[in-house]
Amino acid sequence: MSQGDSESSPSRFRARVHVYPRREILDPQGRAIGEALARLGFDEVAGVRAGKGFEVELTATDKSAAVAQLERMCSELLANPITEDYSVELLEDSAR
Amino acid sequence: MSQGDSESSPSRFRARVHVYPRREILDPQGRAIGEALARLGFDEVAGVRAGKGFEVELTATDKSAAVAQLERMCSELLANPITEDYSVELLEDSAR
């Protein structure tokens, strides 16, 4: 009945952020890994790109607010907008 | 009608491999990133773990064969079984 109760309380979300070199950017690390896989006998591999991943736990009022915050984190810190693409994925067991 | 036709022809799959430090392992990089996010004003972040990602294109006879191959790649090259956990994800637009 207090003012606090009428606001939606924030939920906890778990998300993954994927950061990969842009398609048009050379990816020597990915190429080296692809070649190492071929040497190990994985002949069926046609290409590898090597990226970074971040598992982030955060609180937000709802899913869209969580995604918006995560995208801000990417553009401000986690990804280099010149050379990298990023995507944000909320994990299934989020929002407990 | 030839022998070749009766075999299932391999399809192309696109997958992501996620490699993260195990929960019980310290993750100084993730911690530093969490602290940097807090300094940038992202107070809602409760934790960050920093990992690696690989986008792999490969051919396989079916989805389960693709996943099995990717898991072999993880245990043989992409992940360190002592310190890292991995998961494999086939991307939606796979199997063209």
Backbone of each chain as ProteinMPNN parsed JSONL, in Angstrom:
{"seq_chain_A": "MSQGDSESSPSRFRARVHVYPRREILDPQGRAIGEALARLGFDEVAGVRAGKGFEVELTATDKSAAVAQLERMCSELLANPITEDYSVELLEDSAR", "coords_chain_A": {"N_chain_A": [[0.82, -1.194, 0.0], [2.148, 1.097, 0.337], [3.931, 3.76, -1.395], [6.196, 2.603, -2.571], [5.466, -0.057, -3.067], [3.811, 0.08, -5.267], [5.403, 0.511, -7.438], [7.071, -1.245, -10.1], [9.108, -3.822, -9.089], [12.627, -4.279, -9.474], [13.999, -6.94, -11.45], [16.23, -9.769, -11.47], [18.504, -10.424, -14.02], [20.17, -12.638, -16.287], [22.613, -12.564, -18.686], [24.122, -13.008, -21.932], [26.719, -11.554, -23.693], [27.847, -11.266, -26.915], [30.725, -10.742, -28.74], [32.174, -10.112, -31.748], [34.708, -10.004, -34.313], [34.075, -7.803, -37.024], [32.625, -8.91, -40.121], [34.037, -7.991, -42.364], [36.507, -7.559, -41.444], [39.802, -8.714, -41.015], [40.558, -11.747, -39.334], [42.864, -12.963, -37.716], [43.294, -14.653, -35.499], [41.071, -16.357, -35.427], [41.469, -17.611, -37.865], [43.878, -18.963, -37.407], [43.03, -20.768, -35.477], [41.203, -22.243, -36.952], [42.958, -23.462, -38.742], [44.455, -24.976, -36.97], [42.491, -26.734, -36.068], [42.015, -28.13, -38.432], [44.476, -29.436, -38.72], [44.237, -31.154, -36.596], [42.491, -32.936, -37.597], [39.894, -32.18, -38.054], [38.335, -31.909, -40.628], [35.992, -31.0, -41.609], [35.486, -28.44, -40.986], [34.665, -25.247, -42.056], [35.179, -22.636, -41.515], [36.307, -20.345, -38.999], [35.583, -17.936, -36.584], [36.978, -15.888, -34.142], [35.958, -14.72, -31.055], [34.795, -12.659, -28.313], [33.235, -13.218, -25.157], [30.814, -12.263, -22.738], [29.431, -12.915, -19.651], [26.843, -11.521, -18.007], [25.412, -10.467, -15.028], [22.601, -8.727, -14.021], [20.364, -6.216, -12.679], [17.118, -5.165, -13.616], [14.16, -3.418, -14.658], [12.543, -4.711, -16.511], [12.629, -7.101, -19.287], [13.166, -5.679, -21.699], [14.322, -3.355, -20.783], [16.606, -4.429, -19.625], [17.962, -5.44, -21.877], [18.402, -3.057, -23.257], [20.143, -1.729, -21.5], [22.32, -3.475, -21.578], [23.075, -3.19, -24.23], [23.963, -0.588, -24.199], [26.175, -0.921, -22.538], [27.779, -2.395, -24.26], [28.297, -0.545, -26.339], [29.663, 1.37, -24.957], [31.775, 0.167, -23.588], [32.278, -2.685, -23.881], [32.569, -3.544, -26.539], [34.38, -2.768, -29.523], [33.347, -0.357, -31.592], [34.27, 0.143, -34.128], [35.568, -2.081, -35.165], [34.239, -4.327, -34.359], [31.331, -6.408, -34.073], [28.385, -6.765, -32.068], [26.194, -8.799, -30.068], [23.344, -9.327, -28.0], [22.073, -11.474, -25.556], [19.525, -12.657, -23.621], [19.557, -14.995, -21.022], [17.817, -18.077, -20.629], [17.038, -18.842, -18.026], [16.712, -16.473, -16.774], [15.489, -13.546, -14.978], [14.438, -14.139, -12.345]], "CA_chain_A": [[0.0, 0.0, 0.0], [3.031, 2.259, 0.285], [4.313, 4.135, -2.754], [7.167, 1.643, -3.088], [4.822, -1.274, -3.535], [3.126, 0.266, -6.545], [6.371, 0.476, -8.525], [7.519, -2.596, -10.425], [10.419, -4.018, -8.473], [13.562, -4.782, -10.472], [14.298, -8.368, -11.459], [17.603, -10.143, -11.789], [18.646, -11.064, -15.325], [21.475, -13.16, -16.655], [22.701, -12.345, -20.126], [25.402, -13.194, -22.588], [27.064, -10.602, -24.737], [28.771, -11.862, -27.872], [31.453, -9.705, -29.47], [32.972, -10.752, -32.789], [35.226, -9.097, -35.34], [33.173, -7.631, -38.165], [32.88, -9.816, -41.263], [34.991, -7.449, -43.341], [37.789, -7.394, -40.758], [40.602, -9.932, -40.914], [40.52, -12.342, -37.997], [43.98, -13.92, -37.73], [43.161, -15.65, -34.434], [40.107, -17.343, -35.9], [42.091, -18.372, -38.939], [44.857, -19.877, -36.805], [42.283, -21.843, -34.816], [40.68, -23.089, -38.026], [44.057, -24.278, -39.263], [44.8, -25.971, -35.939], [41.452, -27.769, -36.102], [42.264, -28.966, -39.622], [45.622, -30.307, -38.412], [43.766, -32.181, -35.658], [41.631, -33.863, -38.313], [38.531, -31.666, -38.231], [38.344, -31.429, -42.014], [34.661, -30.512, -41.966], [35.352, -27.035, -40.579], [34.807, -24.346, -43.196], [35.624, -21.317, -41.084], [36.207, -20.048, -37.567], [35.854, -16.567, -36.153], [37.257, -15.889, -32.708], [35.401, -13.524, -30.429], [34.777, -12.582, -26.856], [31.919, -13.353, -24.569], [30.681, -11.775, -21.369], [28.208, -13.265, -18.933], [26.565, -10.38, -17.15], [24.218, -10.493, -14.179], [22.185, -7.348, -13.742], [18.972, -5.994, -12.317], [16.42, -4.23, -14.496], [12.716, -3.492, -14.411], [11.981, -5.765, -17.377], [13.567, -7.617, -20.281], [13.618, -4.705, -22.694], [15.249, -2.456, -20.089], [17.868, -5.152, -19.465], [18.651, -5.47, -23.174], [18.858, -1.7, -23.562], [21.329, -1.471, -20.684], [23.427, -4.289, -22.089], [23.555, -2.604, -25.491], [24.758, 0.587, -23.831], [27.481, -1.412, -22.064], [28.57, -2.779, -25.434], [28.794, 0.6, -27.112], [30.533, 2.201, -24.126], [32.963, -0.512, -23.049], [32.587, -4.097, -24.165], [32.909, -3.781, -27.938], [34.956, -1.673, -30.304], [32.36, -0.199, -32.664], [34.925, 0.231, -35.441], [36.044, -3.367, -35.683], [33.507, -5.468, -33.808], [29.875, -6.478, -33.942], [27.999, -7.419, -30.829], [24.79, -9.147, -29.883], [22.977, -9.485, -26.6], [21.15, -12.607, -25.421], [19.11, -12.954, -22.243], [19.538, -16.445, -20.838], [16.481, -18.635, -20.346], [16.662, -18.901, -16.617], [16.778, -15.118, -16.235], [14.286, -12.94, -14.419], [13.88, -14.887, -11.224]], "C_chain_A": [[0.869, 1.265, 0.0], [3.365, 2.582, -1.168], [5.257, 3.108, -3.377], [6.513, 0.41, -3.682], [4.205, -1.128, -4.919], [4.114, 0.307, -7.715], [6.751, -0.969, -8.827], [8.919, -2.77, -9.863], [11.355, -4.641, -9.511], [13.804, -6.28, -10.334], [15.758, -8.578, -11.803], [17.622, -10.855, -13.139], [20.072, -11.58, -15.498], [21.548, -13.096, -18.177], [24.073, -12.732, -20.632], [25.556, -12.135, -23.657], [28.105, -11.269, -25.624], [29.423, -10.745, -28.67], [32.38, -10.394, -30.462], [33.545, -9.705, -33.736], [34.229, -8.991, -36.493], [33.608, -8.516, -39.328], [34.003, -9.301, -42.161], [36.377, -7.241, -42.735], [38.519, -8.737, -40.726], [40.579, -10.444, -39.476], [41.621, -13.397, -37.918], [43.866, -14.995, -36.658], [42.199, -16.759, -34.863], [40.702, -18.237, -36.977], [43.085, -19.388, -38.391], [44.156, -21.052, -36.135], [41.702, -22.798, -35.853], [41.76, -24.01, -38.576], [44.474, -25.345, -38.248], [43.768, -27.087, -35.907], [41.667, -28.702, -37.293], [43.417, -29.93, -39.355], [45.232, -31.43, -37.464], [42.8, -33.16, -36.316], [40.193, -33.401, -38.489], [38.403, -31.036, -39.621], [37.025, -30.785, -42.41], [34.472, -29.041, -41.603], [35.628, -26.121, -41.769], [35.276, -22.967, -42.775], [35.429, -21.141, -39.592], [36.412, -18.551, -37.388], [35.975, -16.589, -34.634], [36.754, -14.593, -32.101], [35.51, -13.58, -28.923], [33.354, -12.784, -26.38], [31.928, -12.809, -23.15], [29.369, -12.301, -20.808], [27.973, -12.185, -17.902], [25.305, -10.669, -16.333], [23.863, -9.061, -13.841], [20.733, -7.309, -13.298], [18.387, -4.963, -13.273], [14.936, -4.416, -14.269], [12.052, -4.551, -15.283], [13.01, -6.133, -18.444], [14.079, -6.541, -21.222], [14.557, -3.692, -22.05], [16.601, -3.127, -19.92], [18.65, -5.154, -20.772], [19.188, -4.091, -23.525], [20.117, -1.354, -22.769], [22.538, -2.227, -21.223], [23.981, -3.712, -23.39], [24.355, -1.332, -25.229], [26.142, 0.163, -23.333], [28.385, -1.788, -23.239], [29.14, -1.551, -26.114], [29.742, 1.446, -26.28], [31.799, 1.479, -23.667], [33.291, -1.861, -23.691], [33.039, -4.356, -25.597], [33.555, -2.542, -28.544], [34.058, -1.467, -31.525], [32.973, -0.124, -34.058], [35.172, -1.161, -36.018], [35.174, -4.55, -35.268], [31.988, -5.295, -33.896], [29.531, -7.122, -32.615], [26.536, -7.839, -30.89], [24.57, -9.492, -28.422], [21.92, -10.577, -26.516], [20.799, -12.771, -23.948], [19.02, -14.465, -22.095], [18.18, -16.886, -20.283], [16.072, -18.519, -18.882], [16.754, -17.526, -15.953], [15.489, -14.746, -15.519], [13.641, -13.822, -13.356], [13.147, -13.93, -10.308]], "O_chain_A": [[0.389, 2.359, -0.298], [3.112, 1.777, -2.064], [5.138, 2.781, -4.557], [6.971, -0.107, -4.701], [4.092, -2.106, -5.658], [3.706, 0.154, -8.866], [6.755, -1.818, -7.934], [9.809, -1.963, -10.13], [10.918, -5.443, -10.335], [13.81, -6.817, -9.226], [16.427, -7.7, -12.347], [16.844, -11.781, -13.369], [21.03, -11.042, -14.943], [20.627, -13.536, -18.865], [25.049, -12.78, -19.883], [24.633, -11.861, -24.424], [29.117, -11.775, -25.14], [28.728, -9.89, -29.22], [33.26, -11.162, -30.073], [32.948, -8.648, -33.94], [33.616, -9.984, -36.884], [34.788, -8.825, -39.495], [34.819, -10.078, -42.656], [37.304, -6.805, -43.418], [37.916, -9.771, -40.441], [40.581, -9.662, -38.526], [41.346, -14.59, -38.04], [44.293, -16.13, -36.874], [42.479, -17.944, -34.684], [40.476, -19.446, -37.004], [43.133, -20.53, -38.847], [44.621, -22.189, -36.211], [41.707, -24.013, -35.659], [41.513, -25.186, -38.843], [44.804, -26.472, -38.617], [44.119, -28.255, -35.74], [41.518, -29.918, -37.172], [43.347, -31.103, -39.721], [45.805, -32.519, -37.506], [42.338, -34.104, -35.675], [39.362, -34.142, -39.015], [38.368, -29.815, -39.772], [36.946, -30.1, -43.43], [33.422, -28.461, -41.879], [36.678, -26.206, -42.405], [35.733, -22.196, -43.619], [34.512, -21.707, -38.995], [37.32, -17.969, -37.981], [35.181, -17.223, -33.939], [37.083, -13.504, -32.571], [36.207, -14.414, -28.346], [32.395, -12.548, -27.114], [32.937, -12.89, -22.45], [28.317, -12.146, -21.427], [28.806, -11.96, -17.024], [24.272, -11.061, -16.876], [24.717, -8.277, -13.427], [19.975, -8.253, -13.518], [19.061, -4.019, -13.685], [14.5, -5.444, -13.75], [11.109, -5.213, -14.851], [14.102, -5.568, -18.503], [15.273, -6.482, -21.516], [15.49, -3.217, -22.698], [17.637, -2.475, -20.056], [19.855, -4.9, -20.781], [20.303, -3.967, -24.032], [21.048, -0.754, -23.307], [23.638, -1.682, -21.312], [25.188, -3.736, -23.629], [25.308, -1.032, -25.947], [27.149, 0.793, -23.654], [29.589, -1.535, -23.22], [30.328, -1.51, -26.434], [30.556, 2.177, -26.843], [32.804, 2.132, -23.384], [34.448, -2.14, -24.005], [33.808, -5.285, -25.845], [33.297, -1.416, -28.118], [34.017, -2.327, -32.405], [32.276, -0.308, -35.055], [35.004, -1.385, -37.217], [35.355, -5.657, -35.773], [31.455, -4.189, -33.804], [30.298, -7.932, -32.095], [25.748, -7.297, -31.665], [25.491, -9.894, -27.711], [20.982, -10.602, -27.312], [21.681, -12.999, -23.121], [18.462, -15.14, -22.959], [17.507, -16.145, -19.566], [14.944, -18.157, -18.547], [16.861, -17.422, -14.731], [14.535, -15.522, -15.463], [12.472, -14.197, -13.452], [12.595, -14.349, -9.291]]}, "seq_chain_B": "MSQGDSESSPSRFRARVHVYPRREILDPQGRAIGEALARLGFDEVAGVRAGKGFEVELTATDKSAAVAQLERMCSELLANPITEDYSVELLEDSAR", "coords_chain_B": {"N_chain_B": [[19.83, -43.016, -57.629], [22.259, -44.216, -57.58], [24.778, -45.523, -55.308], [25.787, -43.35, -53.849], [23.66, -41.494, -53.809], [21.889, -42.567, -52.014], [22.926, -42.123, -49.54], [22.776, -39.796, -46.786], [23.309, -36.489, -47.61], [25.855, -34.222, -46.533], [25.12, -31.348, -44.512], [25.462, -27.787, -44.179], [26.405, -26.196, -41.252], [26.103, -23.562, -38.835], [27.612, -22.497, -35.943], [27.893, -21.528, -32.5], [30.406, -21.5, -30.105], [30.756, -21.344, -26.698], [32.982, -20.391, -24.251], [33.845, -20.366, -20.96], [35.393, -19.272, -17.887], [35.42, -21.634, -15.247], [32.97, -21.666, -12.644], [34.101, -21.84, -10.074], [36.572, -20.85, -10.385], [38.756, -18.107, -10.133], [38.155, -15.032, -11.819], [39.769, -12.685, -12.96], [39.712, -10.896, -15.125], [37.002, -10.626, -15.817], [36.128, -9.525, -13.442], [37.497, -7.061, -13.421], [36.273, -5.847, -15.595], [33.666, -5.675, -14.678], [34.06, -3.821, -12.61], [34.887, -1.616, -14.095], [32.542, -1.112, -15.52], [30.887, -0.344, -13.411], [32.144, 2.038, -12.667], [31.518, 3.509, -14.912], [28.925, 4.04, -14.442], [27.095, 1.998, -14.514], [25.402, 0.77, -12.336], [23.737, -1.299, -11.84], [24.809, -3.699, -12.403], [25.586, -6.905, -11.353], [27.506, -8.808, -11.596], [30.207, -9.995, -13.649], [31.426, -12.244, -16.01], [34.198, -13.081, -17.942], [34.66, -14.42, -21.085], [35.399, -16.598, -23.893], [34.528, -16.751, -27.352], [33.578, -18.699, -30.173], [32.798, -18.664, -33.527], [31.763, -21.103, -35.604], [31.817, -22.584, -38.749], [30.655, -25.462, -40.235], [30.478, -28.691, -41.855], [28.147, -31.328, -41.588], [26.427, -34.45, -41.111], [23.997, -34.309, -39.756], [22.178, -32.441, -37.197], [22.833, -33.5, -34.657], [25.201, -34.785, -35.134], [26.759, -32.607, -35.831], [26.846, -31.188, -33.411], [28.157, -33.051, -31.822], [30.664, -33.153, -33.066], [31.51, -30.524, -32.595], [31.707, -30.526, -29.837], [33.804, -32.283, -29.518], [35.814, -30.721, -30.646], [35.972, -28.733, -28.715], [36.906, -30.157, -26.461], [39.338, -30.972, -27.385], [40.741, -28.743, -28.31], [39.585, -26.086, -28.094], [38.777, -25.374, -25.516], [39.984, -25.27, -22.147], [39.979, -27.997, -20.216], [40.436, -28.105, -17.498], [40.106, -25.596, -16.354], [37.995, -24.347, -17.582], [34.565, -24.081, -18.647], [32.421, -25.225, -21.279], [29.996, -24.521, -23.841], [27.846, -25.449, -26.522], [26.223, -24.147, -29.307], [23.933, -24.38, -31.842], [23.299, -22.224, -34.518], [20.324, -20.5, -35.463], [19.848, -20.121, -38.238], [21.124, -22.222, -39.37], [22.054, -25.247, -41.165], [21.464, -25.173, -43.996]], "CA_chain_B": [[19.843, -44.461, -57.722], [23.594, -44.703, -57.262], [25.017, -45.654, -53.871], [25.975, -42.022, -53.286], [22.392, -40.807, -53.585], [21.129, -43.102, -50.889], [23.454, -41.595, -48.288], [22.356, -38.434, -46.52], [24.404, -35.582, -47.944], [26.12, -33.353, -45.395], [24.612, -29.98, -44.538], [26.331, -26.779, -43.597], [25.894, -25.654, -39.99], [26.828, -22.464, -38.223], [27.469, -22.725, -34.512], [28.7, -20.746, -31.587], [30.949, -22.193, -28.949], [30.987, -20.416, -25.592], [33.961, -20.93, -23.31], [33.927, -19.464, -19.81], [36.069, -19.835, -16.714], [34.523, -22.331, -14.327], [32.457, -20.851, -11.535], [34.954, -21.857, -8.883], [37.862, -20.274, -10.755], [38.793, -16.649, -10.142], [38.104, -14.461, -13.157], [40.169, -11.286, -12.759], [39.316, -10.045, -16.256], [35.588, -10.319, -15.637], [36.001, -8.617, -12.312], [37.946, -5.724, -13.845], [35.254, -5.288, -16.477], [32.546, -5.29, -13.8], [34.418, -2.579, -11.92], [34.873, -0.532, -15.08], [31.137, -0.798, -15.788], [30.384, 0.42, -12.256], [32.692, 3.398, -12.773], [30.801, 4.2, -15.991], [27.561, 4.33, -14.002], [26.209, 0.832, -14.607], [25.353, 0.275, -10.962], [22.836, -2.445, -11.77], [25.533, -4.932, -12.748], [25.92, -7.673, -10.152], [28.668, -9.65, -11.831], [30.601, -10.209, -15.041], [32.468, -13.228, -16.283], [34.736, -12.844, -19.277], [34.965, -15.674, -21.747], [35.748, -16.572, -25.304], [33.508, -17.297, -28.234], [34.03, -19.08, -31.499], [31.777, -18.973, -34.516], [32.335, -22.172, -36.43], [31.017, -23.137, -39.846], [31.113, -26.829, -40.496], [29.531, -29.592, -42.506], [27.867, -32.546, -40.828], [25.264, -35.131, -41.681], [22.79, -33.783, -39.11], [22.46, -31.565, -36.065], [23.499, -34.142, -33.523], [26.584, -35.023, -35.536], [27.454, -31.324, -35.756], [27.103, -30.877, -32.001], [29.174, -33.983, -31.325], [31.959, -32.704, -33.576], [31.883, -29.285, -31.911], [32.135, -30.856, -28.473], [35.156, -32.84, -29.625], [36.731, -29.587, -30.855], [36.158, -28.071, -27.419], [37.742, -30.908, -25.526], [40.683, -31.167, -27.942], [41.486, -27.522, -28.617], [39.033, -24.743, -27.847], [38.608, -25.078, -24.087], [40.869, -25.932, -21.197], [39.02, -28.729, -19.378], [40.73, -27.91, -16.075], [39.692, -24.286, -15.836], [36.915, -23.726, -18.361], [33.362, -24.785, -19.099], [32.03, -24.792, -22.617], [28.701, -24.954, -24.352], [27.766, -25.411, -27.979], [24.894, -23.668, -29.718], [23.74, -24.27, -33.294], [22.557, -20.992, -34.798], [19.002, -20.722, -36.066], [19.828, -20.183, -39.693], [22.014, -23.299, -39.787], [21.488, -26.364, -41.933], [20.876, -24.781, -45.278]], "C_chain_B": [[21.216, -45.04, -57.439], [23.741, -44.838, -55.755], [25.102, -44.299, -53.202], [24.665, -41.34, -52.953], [21.665, -41.306, -52.352], [21.677, -42.627, -49.541], [22.934, -40.183, -48.06], [23.538, -37.507, -46.795], [24.616, -34.602, -46.802], [25.546, -31.952, -45.599], [25.629, -29.06, -43.894], [25.671, -26.243, -42.328], [26.75, -24.479, -39.555], [26.576, -22.567, -36.726], [28.285, -21.715, -33.739], [29.142, -21.629, -30.443], [31.252, -21.138, -27.898], [31.93, -21.081, -24.605], [34.138, -19.924, -22.183], [34.734, -20.111, -18.695], [35.045, -20.513, -15.811], [34.153, -21.429, -13.156], [33.431, -20.745, -10.372], [36.337, -21.265, -9.149], [37.76, -18.752, -10.701], [38.824, -16.138, -11.575], [38.455, -12.98, -13.061], [39.738, -10.376, -13.902], [37.843, -9.643, -16.139], [35.367, -9.333, -14.506], [36.397, -7.193, -12.679], [36.894, -5.059, -14.727], [34.03, -4.863, -15.661], [32.83, -3.984, -13.076], [34.418, -1.389, -12.874], [33.433, -0.126, -15.409], [30.55, 0.029, -14.644], [30.884, 1.866, -12.317], [31.982, 4.194, -13.863], [29.347, 4.466, -15.625], [26.599, 3.166, -14.098], [26.133, 0.146, -13.242], [24.535, -1.006, -10.837], [23.532, -3.765, -12.078], [25.973, -5.643, -11.479], [27.14, -8.553, -10.355], [28.935, -9.813, -13.313], [31.594, -11.348, -15.079], [32.894, -13.058, -17.733], [35.143, -14.16, -19.902], [35.373, -15.481, -23.186], [34.582, -17.13, -26.1], [34.122, -17.667, -29.568], [32.806, -19.299, -32.372], [32.378, -19.947, -35.503], [31.338, -22.548, -37.52], [31.562, -24.513, -40.158], [30.06, -27.605, -41.265], [29.384, -30.843, -41.651], [26.612, -33.171, -41.404], [23.966, -34.654, -41.049], [23.184, -32.992, -37.871], [23.235, -32.264, -34.961], [24.938, -34.476, -33.871], [27.387, -33.729, -35.456], [27.808, -30.996, -34.311], [28.198, -31.788, -31.447], [30.565, -33.564, -31.798], [32.44, -31.469, -32.826], [32.352, -29.575, -30.489], [33.52, -31.497, -28.469], [36.179, -31.723, -29.827], [37.009, -28.869, -29.54], [37.127, -28.849, -26.555], [39.153, -31.081, -26.062], [41.452, -29.876, -28.15], [40.895, -26.248, -28.007], [38.944, -24.381, -26.372], [39.658, -25.826, -23.275], [39.996, -26.66, -20.18], [39.248, -28.536, -17.882], [40.065, -26.642, -15.539], [38.45, -23.724, -16.505], [35.741, -24.68, -18.601], [33.047, -24.341, -20.516], [30.608, -25.225, -22.912], [28.667, -24.686, -25.849], [26.347, -25.036, -28.359], [24.845, -23.626, -31.242], [22.902, -23.032, -33.555], [21.333, -21.308, -35.658], [19.041, -20.947, -37.579], [20.774, -21.254, -40.235], [21.292, -24.27, -40.702], [20.74, -25.901, -43.16], [21.038, -25.893, -46.278]], "O_chain_B": [[21.337, -46.216, -57.096], [22.915, -44.32, -55.003], [24.559, -44.105, -52.115], [24.56, -40.675, -51.922], [20.916, -40.562, -51.719], [20.991, -42.713, -48.523], [22.678, -39.45, -49.016], [24.634, -37.716, -46.276], [23.649, -34.188, -46.162], [25.495, -31.443, -46.719], [26.525, -29.492, -43.169], [24.495, -25.878, -42.347], [27.941, -24.401, -39.854], [25.43, -22.71, -36.299], [29.237, -21.127, -34.252], [28.36, -22.4, -29.887], [31.93, -20.15, -28.181], [31.695, -22.21, -24.176], [34.53, -18.78, -22.411], [34.764, -21.335, -18.564], [33.933, -20.015, -15.638], [34.918, -20.558, -12.744], [33.567, -19.686, -9.758], [37.171, -21.189, -8.247], [36.78, -18.177, -11.176], [39.451, -16.745, -12.443], [37.573, -12.122, -13.076], [39.43, -9.206, -13.675], [37.485, -8.481, -16.335], [34.535, -8.43, -14.595], [35.723, -6.235, -12.301], [36.653, -3.856, -14.621], [33.433, -3.819, -15.924], [31.947, -3.137, -12.943], [34.002, -0.29, -12.508], [33.139, 1.06, -15.559], [29.808, 0.984, -14.876], [30.13, 2.802, -12.049], [31.856, 5.414, -13.757], [28.61, 5.057, -16.415], [25.414, 3.314, -13.799], [26.721, -0.914, -13.027], [24.634, -1.713, -9.835], [22.911, -4.827, -12.02], [26.649, -5.059, -10.632], [27.748, -9.0, -9.381], [28.017, -9.774, -14.132], [32.509, -11.405, -14.257], [32.064, -12.911, -18.63], [35.893, -14.931, -19.303], [35.653, -14.371, -23.638], [33.759, -17.884, -25.582], [35.066, -17.029, -30.034], [31.89, -20.032, -32.001], [33.378, -19.653, -36.157], [30.165, -22.799, -37.244], [32.767, -24.704, -40.323], [28.893, -27.216, -41.313], [30.347, -31.346, -41.073], [25.833, -32.514, -42.095], [22.937, -34.596, -41.722], [24.364, -32.884, -37.535], [24.174, -31.703, -34.396], [25.807, -34.455, -33.0], [28.553, -33.741, -35.063], [28.929, -30.579, -34.017], [29.061, -31.341, -30.691], [31.528, -33.612, -31.032], [33.612, -31.366, -32.465], [33.286, -28.941, -29.996], [34.31, -31.29, -27.548], [37.271, -31.761, -29.26], [38.136, -28.447, -29.279], [38.058, -28.28, -25.983], [40.079, -31.313, -25.286], [42.682, -29.89, -28.167], [41.63, -25.424, -27.464], [39.026, -23.205, -26.016], [40.148, -26.88, -23.681], [39.337, -26.015, -19.364], [38.343, -28.778, -17.084], [39.537, -26.619, -14.427], [37.902, -22.723, -16.042], [35.904, -25.893, -18.734], [33.366, -23.219, -20.909], [30.087, -26.167, -22.314], [29.367, -23.814, -26.362], [25.384, -25.553, -27.792], [25.629, -22.912, -31.866], [21.896, -22.813, -32.88], [21.323, -22.246, -36.456], [18.371, -21.827, -38.119], [21.178, -21.211, -41.398], [20.099, -24.139, -40.976], [19.557, -26.188, -43.344], [20.608, -25.761, -47.423]]}, "name": "protein", "num_of_chains": 2, "seq": "MSQGDSESSPSRFRARVHVYPRREILDPQGRAIGEALARLGFDEVAGVRAGKGFEVELTATDKSAAVAQLERMCSELLANPITEDYSVELLEDSARMSQGDSESSPSRFRARVHVYPRREILDPQGRAIGEALARLGFDEVAGVRAGKGFEVELTATDKSAAVAQLERMCSELLANPITEDYSVELLEDSAR"}
